[in-house]
Amino acid sequence: MDPQFRIIRIPKIVIRHPSNYLFDGDRYDFLGCILLELGFTIPEKTKFPSQTKKLYHPFTVQHRRTILDSSLTLQILRLLEVTPQKDVVVPLNALLAPHRIVVELI
């Protein structure tokens, strides 16, 4: 593994998949775990990173002083809607690779 990649290790026990929220009580969806591991705070019952009104590069972008979900976030959320948990890591890592992020389930 290239040392320049940021490895996000996610314990299976904290994943709720599928989920309608990034963080729901005691569990996170995959995107919520990634954001949490990158040091971002995710309020409970948040559906999209843009709802926090903060820039989380590369997951949100600013346009005309408004925080929006990036195309990466929308692709990840679409992937999470249709892919079973056992199959999600490989395509998720393909989406994250240009941003030098790798997810591992432990």
Secondary structure, DSSP 4 states (H G I P E B T S, - for coil): --TTSEEEEE-GGGB-SS-SSSEETTEE-HHHHHHHHTT----TTB-SGGGGTS--TTTEEEETTEEEE-HHHHHHHHHHHHS-GGGSHHHHHHHHGGGTEEEEE-
